[in-house]
Amino acid sequence: MSAVLEQIKENLMKGKANDVKALVQQALNEKIGAADILNKGLLAGMGVIGERFKKNEVYVPEVLIAARAMKSGMEILKPALAAAKVEPRGVVVIGTVKGDLHDIGKNLVGMMLEGGGFKVVDAGINVEPAKFIELAKQNNASLIGASALLTTTMTNMKEVVDAVKASELAGKVKVMIGGAPVTQAFCDEIGADGYAADAASAADLARKLAK
């Protein structure tokens, strides 16, 4: 593998945003393909961070600075990806369900999804089921990710699942759920397509569901 791609990966894992930006530019100058820079540099680095996060070897701050470094690199790379017609793995609409104003977990999942090669559309907090549907249609999404941190708002996840099933997105868009009080049993009970216990697992789950 090219030395510059290895450097992109290493510097991203250390959260060195400026270095990542410069190295992505260097890779482009060296005529390395945009897809290779994305997959073997940026996504490779975020993949390692995701695995370490799952094993509790790194924590939220390290993930945040790695994600910030990835964003810096993507700023330089985006025009080249567009020119090379490199498509994202899929589009995911994420949001915290109606009645819930917590967004740290949702934001972390968004970063992990971007780190996994997805385009993320963030619906924000206190999101009505109709808003999830509307954004999924507008952005041609294949996945909806619904988050809740309160036992009182968990039940609103069922409304999102039911709304998808009652719309023309039924069978086309899958719903994944997560958040502190959420369990696999609850996921099965409301008929969601998948549950993830943490942000890194959410990115893995999205990859499986998007296939």
MDTraj code that builds the backbone (N, CA, C; nanometers):
import mdtraj as md
import numpy as np

residues = "MET SER ALA VAL LEU GLU GLN ILE LYS GLU ASN LEU MET LYS GLY LYS ALA ASN ASP VAL LYS ALA LEU VAL GLN GLN ALA LEU ASN GLU LYS ILE GLY ALA ALA ASP ILE LEU ASN LYS GLY LEU LEU ALA GLY MET GLY VAL ILE GLY GLU ARG PHE LYS LYS ASN GLU VAL TYR VAL PRO GLU VAL LEU ILE ALA ALA ARG ALA MET LYS SER GLY MET GLU ILE LEU LYS PRO ALA LEU ALA ALA ALA LYS VAL GLU PRO ARG GLY VAL VAL VAL ILE GLY THR VAL LYS GLY ASP LEU HIS ASP ILE GLY LYS ASN LEU VAL GLY MET MET LEU GLU GLY GLY GLY PHE LYS VAL VAL ASP ALA GLY ILE ASN VAL GLU PRO ALA LYS PHE ILE GLU LEU ALA LYS GLN ASN ASN ALA SER LEU ILE GLY ALA SER ALA LEU LEU THR THR THR MET THR ASN MET LYS GLU VAL VAL ASP ALA VAL LYS ALA SER GLU LEU ALA GLY LYS VAL LYS VAL MET ILE GLY GLY ALA PRO VAL THR GLN ALA PHE CYS ASP GLU ILE GLY ALA ASP GLY TYR ALA ALA ASP ALA ALA SER ALA ALA ASP LEU ALA ARG LYS LEU ALA LYS".split()
xyz = np.array([
    [0.0840, -0.1203, 0.0000],
    [0.0000, 0.0000, 0.0000],
    [0.0876, 0.1256, 0.0000],
    [0.0385, 0.2274, -0.0653],
    [0.1134, 0.3532, -0.0723],
    [0.1401, 0.4089, 0.0682],
    [0.2602, 0.4626, 0.0858],
    [0.2995, 0.5163, 0.2169],
    [0.2073, 0.6288, 0.2609],
    [0.1611, 0.7103, 0.1667],
    [0.0777, 0.8251, 0.2037],
    [-0.0589, 0.7789, 0.2563],
    [-0.1103, 0.6678, 0.2023],
    [-0.2395, 0.6166, 0.2524],
    [-0.2250, 0.5671, 0.3960],
    [-0.1125, 0.5015, 0.4220],
    [-0.0840, 0.4533, 0.5584],
    [-0.0735, 0.5727, 0.6542],
    [-0.0091, 0.6810, 0.6057],
    [0.0048, 0.8023, 0.6894],
    [-0.1319, 0.8671, 0.7165],
    [-0.2187, 0.8658, 0.6144],
    [-0.3543, 0.9218, 0.6339],
    [-0.4241, 0.8445, 0.7446],
    [-0.4184, 0.7116, 0.7350],
    [-0.4827, 0.6248, 0.8341],
    [-0.4283, 0.6522, 0.9749],
    [-0.2950, 0.6538, 0.9870],
    [-0.2306, 0.6721, 1.1182],
    [-0.2641, 0.8088, 1.1784],
    [-0.2564, 0.9135, 1.0971],
    [-0.2821, 1.0488, 1.1476],
    [-0.4289, 1.0694, 1.1814],
    [-0.5164, 1.0046, 1.1064],
    [-0.6598, 1.0127, 1.1388],
    [-0.6860, 0.9491, 1.2753],
    [-0.6243, 0.8334, 1.2997],
    [-0.6436, 0.7658, 1.4282],
    [-0.5931, 0.8505, 1.5446],
    [-0.4914, 0.9346, 1.5173],
    [-0.4392, 1.0229, 1.6229],
    [-0.5182, 1.1531, 1.6309],
    [-0.6113, 1.1713, 1.5362],
    [-0.6946, 1.2923, 1.5380],
    [-0.6240, 1.4172, 1.4886],
    [-0.5199, 1.4000, 1.4060],
    [-0.4438, 1.5163, 1.3565],
    [-0.5088, 1.5697, 1.2282],
    [-0.6085, 1.6553, 1.2472],
    [-0.6916, 1.7025, 1.1357],
    [-0.6111, 1.7732, 1.0264],
    [-0.5220, 1.8633, 1.0656],
    [-0.4460, 1.9397, 0.9658],
    [-0.3540, 1.8503, 0.8834],
    [-0.2941, 1.7522, 0.9521],
    [-0.2049, 1.6592, 0.8823],
    [-0.2837, 1.5732, 0.7837],
    [-0.4011, 1.5285, 0.8279],
    [-0.4856, 1.4449, 0.7404],
    [-0.5222, 1.5229, 0.6142],
    [-0.5600, 1.6491, 0.6349],
    [-0.5973, 1.7357, 0.5222],
    [-0.4815, 1.7466, 0.4220],
    [-0.3625, 1.7742, 0.4741],
    [-0.2437, 1.7905, 0.3892],
    [-0.2088, 1.6601, 0.3176],
    [-0.2225, 1.5477, 0.3885],
    [-0.1875, 1.4178, 0.3302],
    [-0.2862, 1.3763, 0.2213],
    [-0.4150, 1.4090, 0.2416],
    [-0.5153, 1.3786, 0.1379],
    [-0.4809, 1.4570, 0.0108],
    [-0.4425, 1.5838, 0.0304],
    [-0.4040, 1.6658, -0.0840],
    [-0.2801, 1.6073, -0.1526],
    [-0.1863, 1.5629, -0.0706],
    [-0.0636, 1.5016, -0.1247],
    [-0.0985, 1.3759, -0.2058],
    [-0.1891, 1.2943, -0.1529],
    [-0.2297, 1.1708, -0.2222],
    [-0.2937, 1.2038, -0.3567],
    [-0.3771, 1.3081, -0.3580],
    [-0.4399, 1.3507, -0.4836],
    [-0.3328, 1.3992, -0.5828],
    [-0.2339, 1.4747, -0.5313],
    [-0.1241, 1.5235, -0.6165],
    [-0.0444, 1.4075, -0.6758],
    [-0.0366, 1.2985, -0.5968],
    [0.0371, 1.1800, -0.6432],
    [-0.0485, 1.0936, -0.7356],
    [-0.1665, 1.1454, -0.7698],
    [-0.2593, 1.0768, -0.8618],
    [-0.3107, 0.9430, -0.8078],
    [-0.3229, 0.9345, -0.6741],
    [-0.3849, 0.8153, -0.6142],
    [-0.5367, 0.8327, -0.6286],
    [-0.6049, 0.7258, -0.6629],
    [-0.7497, 0.7328, -0.6874],
    [-0.8275, 0.7769, -0.5645],
    [-0.9334, 0.8558, -0.5869],
    [-1.0158, 0.9073, -0.4756],
    [-1.0752, 0.7931, -0.3930],
    [-1.1187, 0.6854, -0.4597],
    [-1.1784, 0.5720, -0.3872],
    [-1.0764, 0.5060, -0.2954],
    [-0.9510, 0.4962, -0.3427],
    [-0.8452, 0.4366, -0.2595],
    [-0.8132, 0.5251, -0.1388],
    [-0.8107, 0.6549, -0.1618],
    [-0.7830, 0.7481, -0.0507],
    [-0.8933, 0.7339, 0.0551],
    [-1.0169, 0.7235, 0.0068],
    [-1.1310, 0.7088, 0.0988],
    [-1.1228, 0.5758, 0.1730],
    [-1.1138, 0.4656, 0.0974],
    [-1.1251, 0.3321, 0.1580],
    [-1.0005, 0.2881, 0.2334],
    [-0.8823, 0.3115, 0.1732],
    [-0.7592, 0.2599, 0.2345],
    [-0.6953, 0.3598, 0.3305],
    [-0.7404, 0.4859, 0.3263],
    [-0.6862, 0.5881, 0.4159],
    [-0.7868, 0.6254, 0.5237],
    [-0.8850, 0.7053, 0.4844],
    [-0.9803, 0.7614, 0.5824],
    [-1.0667, 0.6538, 0.6492],
    [-1.1349, 0.5714, 0.5683],
    [-1.2265, 0.4724, 0.6271],
    [-1.1503, 0.3642, 0.7024],
    [-1.0305, 0.3319, 0.6541],
    [-0.9485, 0.2320, 0.7244],
    [-0.9163, 0.2805, 0.8657],
    [-0.8797, 0.4082, 0.8775],
    [-0.8488, 0.4656, 1.0090],
    [-0.9700, 0.4689, 1.1004],
    [-1.0839, 0.5109, 1.0465],
    [-1.2069, 0.5166, 1.1289],
    [-1.2506, 0.3760, 1.1679],
    [-1.2249, 0.2794, 1.0803],
    [-1.2604, 0.1399, 1.1103],
    [-1.1860, 0.0884, 1.2328],
    [-1.0573, 0.1207, 1.2392],
    [-0.9761, 0.0781, 1.3544],
    [-1.0270, 0.1459, 1.4817],
    [-1.0563, 0.2764, 1.4720],
    [-1.1084, 0.3504, 1.5877],
    [-1.2409, 0.2886, 1.6346],
    [-1.3253, 0.2535, 1.5386],
    [-1.4544, 0.1910, 1.5716],
    [-1.4369, 0.0611, 1.6476],
    [-1.3441, -0.0227, 1.6005],
    [-1.3179, -0.1513, 1.6675],
    [-1.2641, -0.1285, 1.8088],
    [-1.1733, -0.0315, 1.8219],
    [-1.1149, -0.0039, 1.9547],
    [-1.2207, 0.0513, 2.0498],
    [-1.3113, 0.1311, 1.9938],
    [-1.4190, 0.1896, 2.0747],
    [-1.5089, 0.0776, 2.1289],
    [-1.5379, -0.0205, 2.0437],
    [-1.6231, -0.1334, 2.0861],
    [-1.5588, -0.2116, 2.1994],
    [-1.4237, -0.2185, 2.1959],
    [-1.3519, -0.2965, 2.2978],
    [-1.3146, -0.2111, 2.4193],
    [-1.3659, -0.0863, 2.4231],
    [-1.3327, 0.0069, 2.5327],
    [-1.1835, 0.0380, 2.5413],
    [-1.1146, 0.0322, 2.4282],
    [-0.9719, 0.0686, 2.4262],
    [-0.9550, 0.2180, 2.4008],
    [-1.0561, 0.2793, 2.3374],
    [-1.0609, 0.4254, 2.3252],
    [-1.2016, 0.4698, 2.3653],
    [-1.2165, 0.5979, 2.3938],
    [-1.3452, 0.6483, 2.4430],
    [-1.3978, 0.7608, 2.3536],
    [-1.5101, 0.8158, 2.3927],
    [-1.5784, 0.9154, 2.3090],
    [-1.4857, 1.0290, 2.2617],
    [-1.4025, 1.0895, 2.3493],
    [-1.3188, 1.2006, 2.3001],
    [-1.2280, 1.1608, 2.1833],
    [-1.1690, 1.0388, 2.1917],
    [-1.0810, 0.9937, 2.0828],
    [-1.1603, 0.9748, 1.9531],
    [-1.2827, 0.9222, 1.9679],
    [-1.3671, 0.9033, 1.8494],
    [-1.3999, 1.0392, 1.7870],
    [-1.4312, 1.1359, 1.8721],
    [-1.4685, 1.2690, 1.8221],
    [-1.3533, 1.3351, 1.7479],
    [-1.2315, 1.3247, 1.8020],
    [-1.1205, 1.3921, 1.7317],
    [-1.0828, 1.3176, 1.6039],
    [-1.0995, 1.1837, 1.6036],
    [-1.0729, 1.1079, 1.4801],
    [-1.1769, 1.1454, 1.3742],
    [-1.3026, 1.1584, 1.4181],
    [-1.4097, 1.1950, 1.3243],
    [-1.3861, 1.3352, 1.2682],
    [-1.3348, 1.4231, 1.3526],
    [-1.3066, 1.5597, 1.3066],
    [-1.1949, 1.5576, 1.2009],
    [-1.0949, 1.4720, 1.2244],
    [-0.9851, 1.4584, 1.1278],
    [-1.0379, 1.4013, 0.9958],
    [-1.1316, 1.3068, 1.0078],
    [-1.1909, 1.2490, 0.8868],
    [-1.2653, 1.3565, 0.8068],
    [-1.3407, 1.4394, 0.8802],
    [-1.4157, 1.5485, 0.8138],
    [-1.3215, 1.6420, 0.7372],
    [-1.2088, 1.6743, 0.7994],
    [-1.1091, 1.7614, 0.7339],
    [-1.0598, 1.6995, 0.6039],
    [-1.0313, 1.5698, 0.6097],
    [-0.9851, 1.5008, 0.4905],
    [-1.0924, 1.4966, 0.3833],
    [-1.2176, 1.4749, 0.4267],
    [-1.3294, 1.4654, 0.3317],
    [-1.3530, 1.5977, 0.2588],
    [-1.3268, 1.7087, 0.3276],
    [-1.3441, 1.8409, 0.2636],
    [-1.2594, 1.8497, 0.1369],
    [-1.1377, 1.7981, 0.1450],
    [-1.0460, 1.8005, 0.0303],
    [-1.0863, 1.6951, -0.0734],
    [-1.1327, 1.5808, -0.0222],
    [-1.1562, 1.4655, -0.1094],
    [-1.2903, 1.4701, -0.1837],
    [-1.3898, 1.5378, -0.1247],
    [-1.5254, 1.5332, -0.1825],
    [-1.5324, 1.5659, -0.3321],
    [-1.4697, 1.6755, -0.3782],
    [-1.4770, 1.7043, -0.5229],
    [-1.4192, 1.5908, -0.6086],
    [-1.3111, 1.5290, -0.5600],
    [-1.2475, 1.4189, -0.6352],
    [-1.3375, 1.2956, -0.6366],
    [-1.4054, 1.2700, -0.5230],
    [-1.4985, 1.1562, -0.5171],
    [-1.6140, 1.1774, -0.6143],
    [-1.6644, 1.3005, -0.6167],
    [-1.7762, 1.3330, -0.7062],
    [-1.7327, 1.3168, -0.8520],
    [-1.6121, 1.3653, -0.8830],
    [-1.5604, 1.3563, -1.0200],
    [-1.5403, 1.2102, -1.0608],
    [-1.4996, 1.1267, -0.9629],
    [-1.4757, 0.9846, -0.9923],
    [-1.6047, 0.9027, -0.9799],
    [-1.7145, 0.9736, -0.9490],
    [-1.8462, 0.9103, -0.9323],
    [-1.8434, 0.7964, -0.8293],
    [-1.7732, 0.8218, -0.7175],
    [-1.7709, 0.7235, -0.6087],
    [-1.8970, 0.7448, -0.5247],
    [-1.9815, 0.6431, -0.5211],
    [-2.1087, 0.6537, -0.4481],
    [-2.0893, 0.6141, -0.3018],
    [-2.1646, 0.6788, -0.2089],
    [-2.1595, 0.6322, -0.0700],
    [-2.2226, 0.4930, -0.0591],
    [-2.1970, 0.4254, 0.0522],
    [-2.2539, 0.2904, 0.0726],
    [-2.4054, 0.2937, 0.0775],
    [-2.4579, 0.4088, 0.1134],
    [-2.6016, 0.4241, 0.1263],
    [-2.6293, 0.5530, 0.1993],
    [-2.7568, 0.5874, 0.2095],
    [-2.7957, 0.7098, 0.2808],
    [-2.8748, 0.6686, 0.4046],
    [-2.8366, 0.7247, 0.5198],
    [-2.9054, 0.6957, 0.6456],
    [-2.9614, 0.8261, 0.7025],
    [-3.0905, 0.8261, 0.7336],
    [-3.1508, 0.9396, 0.8045],
    [-3.1479, 0.9052, 0.9528],
    [-3.0824, 0.9889, 1.0338],
    [-3.0789, 0.9605, 1.1780],
    [-3.1472, 1.0733, 1.2553],
    [-3.2013, 1.0384, 1.3705],
    [-3.2644, 1.1401, 1.4546],
    [-3.3037, 1.0823, 1.5898],
    [-3.3201, 1.1708, 1.6875],
    [-3.3722, 1.1312, 1.8187],
    [-3.5237, 1.1460, 1.8124],
    [-3.5943, 1.0448, 1.8610],
    [-3.7403, 1.0406, 1.8413],
    [-3.8154, 1.1513, 1.9153],
    [-3.9398, 1.1659, 1.8759],
    [-4.0307, 1.2666, 1.9319],
    [-4.0283, 1.2631, 2.0847],
    [-4.0183, 1.3823, 2.1460],
    [-4.0212, 1.3941, 2.2915],
    [-3.8853, 1.3823, 2.3580],
    [-3.7824, 1.3468, 2.2798],
    [-3.6493, 1.3252, 2.3377],
    [-3.5507, 1.4276, 2.2815],
    [-3.4773, 1.4937, 2.3710],
    [-3.3879, 1.6021, 2.3287],
    [-3.2397, 1.5647, 2.3401],
    [-3.2113, 1.4366, 2.3594],
    [-3.0715, 1.3942, 2.3748],
    [-3.0083, 1.3711, 2.2377],
    [-2.8852, 1.4188, 2.2210],
    [-2.8260, 1.4008, 2.0873],
    [-2.6813, 1.3534, 2.0861],
    [-2.6199, 1.3314, 2.2027],
    [-2.4779, 1.2927, 2.2013],
    [-2.4614, 1.1561, 2.1345],
    [-2.5441, 1.0599, 2.1759],
    [-2.5360, 0.9258, 2.1175],
    [-2.5650, 0.9289, 1.9686],
    [-2.6673, 1.0031, 1.9312],
    [-2.7062, 1.0148, 1.7896],
    [-2.5909, 1.0740, 1.7080],
    [-2.5288, 1.1782, 1.7617],
    [-2.4182, 1.2438, 1.6891],
    [-2.3000, 1.1487, 1.6712],
    [-2.2740, 1.0702, 1.7743],
    [-2.1645, 0.9735, 1.7690],
    [-2.1937, 0.8671, 1.6627],
    [-2.3170, 0.8197, 1.6593],
    [-2.3578, 0.7217, 1.5579],
    [-2.3409, 0.7821, 1.4180],
    [-2.3806, 0.9094, 1.4037],
    [-2.3661, 0.9780, 1.2750],
    [-2.2217, 0.9797, 1.2286],
    [-2.1294, 1.0076, 1.3227],
    [-1.9867, 1.0110, 1.2881],
    [-1.9361, 0.8724, 1.2480],
    [-1.9817, 0.7707, 1.3217],
    [-1.9393, 0.6334, 1.2908],
    [-1.9939, 0.5886, 1.1543],
    [-2.1160, 0.6312, 1.1248],
    [-2.1747, 0.5964, 0.9941],
    [-2.0972, 0.6639, 0.8811],
    [-2.0640, 0.7917, 0.9015],
    [-1.9832, 0.8616, 0.7998],
    [-1.8474, 0.7936, 0.7873],
    [-1.7942, 0.7525, 0.9020],
    [-1.6663, 0.6808, 0.9031],
    [-1.6761, 0.5445, 0.8368],
    [-1.7993, 0.4951, 0.8219],
    [-1.8222, 0.3673, 0.7550],
    [-1.8594, 0.3841, 0.6088],
    [-1.8540, 0.5083, 0.5603],
    [-1.8771, 0.5319, 0.4179],
    [-2.0194, 0.5658, 0.3795],
    [-2.1048, 0.5944, 0.4793],
    [-2.2433, 0.6315, 0.4502],
    [-2.2605, 0.7824, 0.4400],
    [-2.3605, 0.8236, 0.3643],
    [-2.4016, 0.9639, 0.3677],
    [-2.5063, 0.9740, 0.4783],
    [-2.4888, 1.0681, 0.5695],
    [-2.5786, 1.0810, 0.6849],
    [-2.6611, 1.2075, 0.6739],
    [-2.7922, 1.1911, 0.6890],
    [-2.8833, 1.3052, 0.6938],
    [-2.9338, 1.3130, 0.8378],
    [-2.8946, 1.4186, 0.9081],
    [-2.9292, 1.4308, 1.0504],
    [-3.0595, 1.5095, 1.0664],
    [-3.1619, 1.4400, 1.1141],
    [-3.2937, 1.5032, 1.1333],
    [-3.3004, 1.5822, 1.2639],
    [-3.1995, 1.5643, 1.3509],
    [-3.1961, 1.6394, 1.4768],
    [-3.2642, 1.5656, 1.5906],
    [-3.3212, 1.6447, 1.6832],
    [-3.3849, 1.5876, 1.8031],
    [-3.5363, 1.6102, 1.7960],
    [-3.6102, 1.5373, 1.8826],
    [-3.7554, 1.5554, 1.8922],
    [-3.8211, 1.5404, 1.7533],
    [-3.7832, 1.4319, 1.6834],
    [-3.8248, 1.4155, 1.5434],
    [-3.9554, 1.3368, 1.5330],
    [-4.0529, 1.3960, 1.4685],
    [-4.1821, 1.3301, 1.4431],
    [-4.1622, 1.2177, 1.3402],
    [-4.2415, 1.1091, 1.3495],
    [-4.2304, 1.0014, 1.2506],
    [-4.2403, 1.0522, 1.1062],
    [-4.3310, 1.1478, 1.0821],
    [-4.3506, 1.2002, 0.9454],
    [-4.2243, 1.2663, 0.8918],
    [-4.1451, 1.3257, 0.9817],
    [-4.0212, 1.3929, 0.9413],
    [-3.9178, 1.2900, 0.8937],
    [-3.9079, 1.1780, 0.9672],
    [-3.8181, 1.0696, 0.9243],
    [-3.8548, 1.0243, 0.7826],
    [-3.9855, 1.0038, 0.7612],
    [-4.0351, 0.9550, 0.6313],
    [-4.0019, 1.0552, 0.5206],
    [-4.0320, 1.1817, 0.5487],
    [-4.0108, 1.2896, 0.4497],
    [-3.8634, 1.2972, 0.4083],
    [-3.7727, 1.2945, 0.5085],
    [-3.6291, 1.3041, 0.4786],
    [-3.5782, 1.1799, 0.4057],
    [-3.6328, 1.0637, 0.4417],
    [-3.5922, 0.9403, 0.3745],
    [-3.6309, 0.9457, 0.2269],
    [-3.7500, 0.9980, 0.1992],
    [-3.7956, 1.0101, 0.0592],
    [-3.7093, 1.1105, -0.0166],
    [-3.6891, 1.2274, 0.0442],
    [-3.6131, 1.3351, -0.0229],
    [-3.4712, 1.2930, -0.0577],
    [-3.4106, 1.2123, 0.0301],
    [-3.2689, 1.1783, 0.0139],
    [-3.2452, 1.0378, -0.0398],
    [-3.3557, 0.9711, -0.0785],
    [-3.3450, 0.8353, -0.1321],
    [-3.2686, 0.7446, -0.0351],
    [-3.3051, 0.7531, 0.0925],
    [-3.2352, 0.6772, 0.1970],
    [-3.2773, 0.5309, 0.1946],
    [-3.1849, 0.4443, 0.2394],
    [-3.2201, 0.3030, 0.2518],
    [-3.2359, 0.2637, 0.3989],
    [-3.1943, 0.3554, 0.4879],
    [-3.2007, 0.3266, 0.6314],
    [-3.2486, 0.4481, 0.7105],
    [-3.3212, 0.4191, 0.8182],
    [-3.3559, 0.5230, 0.9169],
    [-3.2998, 0.4750, 1.0501],
    [-3.2285, 0.5633, 1.1197],
    [-3.1754, 0.5308, 1.2520],
    [-3.2453, 0.6168, 1.3558],
    [-3.3175, 0.5525, 1.4481],
    [-3.3924, 0.6263, 1.5511],
    [-3.3290, 0.6013, 1.6877],
    [-3.3086, 0.7106, 1.7614],
    [-3.2416, 0.7027, 1.8916],
    [-3.3341, 0.7529, 2.0016],
    [-3.3222, 0.6942, 2.1202],
    [-3.3956, 0.7437, 2.2376],
    [-3.3114, 0.7190, 2.3615],
    [-3.3157, 0.8136, 2.4546],
    [-3.2386, 0.7944, 2.5781],
    [-3.3302, 0.7758, 2.6997],
    [-3.4586, 0.7957, 2.6798],
    [-3.5524, 0.7868, 2.7913],
    [-3.6486, 0.6700, 2.7709],
    [-3.6817, 0.6023, 2.8804],
    [-3.7792, 0.4919, 2.8686],
    [-3.9151, 0.5460, 2.8237],
    [-3.9427, 0.6726, 2.8582],
    [-4.0723, 0.7320, 2.8215],
    [-4.0822, 0.7636, 2.6723],
    [-3.9673, 0.7833, 2.6062],
    [-3.9738, 0.8166, 2.4634],
    [-3.9442, 0.6953, 2.3742],
    [-3.8969, 0.5877, 2.4348],
    [-3.8695, 0.4651, 2.3593],
    [-3.9906, 0.4199, 2.2776],
    [-4.1075, 0.4333, 2.3381],
    [-4.2305, 0.3864, 2.2723],
    [-4.2549, 0.4594, 2.1401],
    [-4.1998, 0.5810, 2.1286],
    [-4.2182, 0.6569, 2.0034],
    [-4.1404, 0.5960, 1.8867],
    [-4.0482, 0.5052, 1.9184],
    [-3.9766, 0.4345, 1.8117],
    [-4.0734, 0.3466, 1.7327],
    [-4.1704, 0.2902, 1.8050],
    [-4.2700, 0.2047, 1.7377],
    [-4.3476, 0.2867, 1.6351],
    [-4.3743, 0.4129, 1.6696],
    [-4.4461, 0.5007, 1.5753],
    [-4.3659, 0.5182, 1.4463],
    [-4.2336, 0.5279, 1.4609],
    [-4.1475, 0.5435, 1.3419],
    [-4.1545, 0.4168, 1.2564],
    [-4.1423, 0.3005, 1.3221],
    [-4.1484, 0.1718, 1.2510],
    [-4.2832, 0.1579, 1.1793],
    [-4.3922, 0.1890, 1.2521],
    [-4.5269, 0.1772, 1.1940],
    [-4.5455, 0.2742, 1.0770],
    [-4.4902, 0.3954, 1.0913],
    [-4.5045, 0.4969, 0.9861],
    [-4.4345, 0.4507, 0.8577],
    [-4.3181, 0.3887, 0.8738],
    [-4.2456, 0.3385, 0.7554],
    [-4.3271, 0.2278, 0.6887],
    [-4.3794, 0.1362, 0.7715],
    [-4.4561, 0.0227, 0.7166],
    [-4.5838, 0.0678, 0.6471],
    [-4.6385, 0.1825, 0.6928],
    [-4.7647, 0.2318, 0.6353],
    [-4.7411, 0.3209, 0.5129],
    [-4.6132, 0.3492, 0.4820],
    [-4.5827, 0.4410, 0.3710],
    [-4.5318, 0.3622, 0.2505],
    [-4.5045, 0.4348, 0.1417],
    [-4.4509, 0.3647, 0.0231],
    [-4.3059, 0.3219, 0.0420],
    [-4.2487, 0.3567, 0.1579],
    [-4.1111, 0.3133, 0.1874],
    [-4.1075, 0.1698, 0.2401],
    [-4.2246, 0.1138, 0.2692],
    [-4.2322, -0.0229, 0.3235],
    [-4.1579, -0.1200, 0.2324],
    [-4.0696, -0.1991, 0.2941],
    [-3.9928, -0.2963, 0.2160],
    [-3.8681, -0.2377, 0.1508],
    [-3.8593, -0.1041, 0.1456],
    [-3.7426, -0.0406, 0.0819],
    [-3.6482, 0.0194, 0.1856],
    [-3.7074, 0.0741, 0.2929],
    [-3.6268, 0.1424, 0.3955],
    [-3.6322, 0.0626, 0.5248],
    [-3.5135, 0.0357, 0.5819],
    [-3.5080, -0.0402, 0.7077],
    [-3.4871, 0.0554, 0.8246],
    [-3.5403, 0.0159, 0.9396],
    [-3.5289, 0.1007, 1.0603],
    [-3.4394, 0.0328, 1.1620],
    [-3.3336, 0.1045, 1.2026],
    [-3.2486, 0.0553, 1.3111],
    [-3.2641, 0.1474, 1.4314],
    [-3.2577, 0.0895, 1.5509],
    [-3.2821, 0.1685, 1.6726],
    [-3.1688, 0.1487, 1.7727],
    [-3.1560, 0.2457, 1.8639],
    [-3.0544, 0.2357, 1.9680],
    [-3.0749, 0.3429, 2.0733],
    [-2.9954, 0.3352, 2.1783],
    [-3.0075, 0.4279, 2.2908],
    [-2.9984, 0.3511, 2.4210],
    [-2.9651, 0.4205, 2.5298],
    [-2.9369, 0.3538, 2.6582],
    [-3.0430, 0.2529, 2.7035],
    [-3.1742, 0.2867, 2.7004],
    [-3.2716, 0.1912, 2.7545],
    [-3.3162, 0.0845, 2.6531],
    [-3.2701, 0.0964, 2.5282],
    [-3.3216, 0.0103, 2.4213],
    [-3.2508, -0.1256, 2.4238],
    [-3.3261, -0.2314, 2.3926],
    [-3.2702, -0.3677, 2.3922],
    [-3.3101, -0.4390, 2.2632],
    [-3.2462, -0.5535, 2.2397],
    [-3.2815, -0.6361, 2.1237],
    [-3.4264, -0.6854, 2.1376],
    [-3.4660, -0.7173, 2.2625],
    [-3.6031, -0.7658, 2.2857],
    [-3.7053, -0.6588, 2.2458],
    [-3.6745, -0.5332, 2.2798],
    [-3.7658, -0.4227, 2.2444],
    [-3.7696, -0.4057, 2.0924],
    [-3.6551, -0.4191, 2.0294],
    [-3.6446, -0.4091, 1.8833],
    [-3.7354, -0.5139, 1.8177],
    [-3.7274, -0.6377, 1.8680],
    [-3.8110, -0.7468, 1.8140],
    [-3.9592, -0.7169, 1.8372],
    [-3.9879, -0.6649, 1.9554],
    [-4.1270, -0.6375, 1.9947],
    [-4.1936, -0.5349, 1.9022],
    [-4.1178, -0.4291, 1.8644],
    [-4.1799, -0.3235, 1.7825],
    [-4.1621, -0.3476, 1.6323],
    [-4.0864, -0.4544, 1.5982],
    [-4.0713, -0.4881, 1.4566],
    [-3.9689, -0.4040, 1.3813],
    [-3.8715, -0.3461, 1.4559],
    [-3.7633, -0.2733, 1.3878],
    [-3.6692, -0.3749, 1.3224],
    [-3.5878, -0.3285, 1.2282],
    [-3.5030, -0.4210, 1.1516],
    [-3.3707, -0.4526, 1.2198],
    [-3.3325, -0.3704, 1.3178],
    [-3.2055, -0.3979, 1.3837],
    [-3.1842, -0.3084, 1.5044],
    [-3.1018, -0.3575, 1.5969],
    [-3.0677, -0.2825, 1.7185],
    [-2.9165, -0.2841, 1.7359],
    [-2.8609, -0.1714, 1.7751],
    [-2.7170, -0.1646, 1.8031],
    [-2.6956, -0.1078, 1.9436],
    [-2.6023, -0.1705, 2.0156],
    [-2.5774, -0.1313, 2.1549],
    [-2.4891, -0.0074, 2.1663],
    [-2.4082, 0.0190, 2.0622],
    [-2.3198, 0.1362, 2.0676],
    [-2.2961, 0.1880, 1.9261],
    [-2.2255, 0.2993, 1.9187],
    [-2.2092, 0.3684, 1.7897],
    [-2.1311, 0.2851, 1.6884],
    [-2.0273, 0.2153, 1.7340],
    [-1.9471, 0.1351, 1.6406],
    [-2.0299, 0.0176, 1.5883],
    [-2.1092, -0.0438, 1.6763],
    [-2.1955, -0.1545, 1.6333],
    [-2.3022, -0.1037, 1.5368],
    [-2.3458, 0.0209, 1.5558],
    [-2.4474, 0.0791, 1.4661],
    [-2.3942, 0.0873, 1.3235],
    [-2.2669, 0.1220, 1.3085],
    [-2.2070, 0.1300, 1.1745],
    [-2.1989, -0.0094, 1.1116],
    [-2.1648, -0.1101, 1.1929],
    [-2.1606, -0.2492, 1.1429],
    [-2.3002, -0.2940, 1.0995],
    [-2.3982, -0.2622, 1.1844],
    [-2.5373, -0.3008, 1.1564],
    [-2.5855, -0.2354, 1.0267],
    [-2.5537, -0.1087, 1.0109],
    [-2.5958, -0.0361, 0.8890],
    [-2.5381, -0.1023, 0.7648],
    [-2.4125, -0.1452, 0.7736],
    [-2.3496, -0.2127, 0.6593],
    [-2.4253, -0.3411, 0.6246],
    [-2.4647, -0.4161, 0.7279],
    [-2.5385, -0.5420, 0.7050],
    [-2.6748, -0.5128, 0.6446],
    [-2.7460, -0.4148, 0.7012],
    [-2.8825, -0.3855, 0.6559],
    [-2.8853, -0.3225, 0.5162],
    [-2.7770, -0.2522, 0.4817],
    [-2.7749, -0.1812, 0.3526],
    [-2.7449, -0.2741, 0.2357],
    [-2.7008, -0.3968, 0.2666],
    [-2.6625, -0.4900, 0.1571],
    [-2.7840, -0.5285, 0.0760],
])
top = md.Topology()
chain = top.add_chain()
for i, resn in enumerate(residues, 1):
    res = top.add_residue(resn, chain, resSeq=i)
    for name in ("N", "CA", "C"):
        top.add_atom(name, md.element.get_by_symbol(name[0]), res)
traj = md.Trajectory(xyz[None], top)
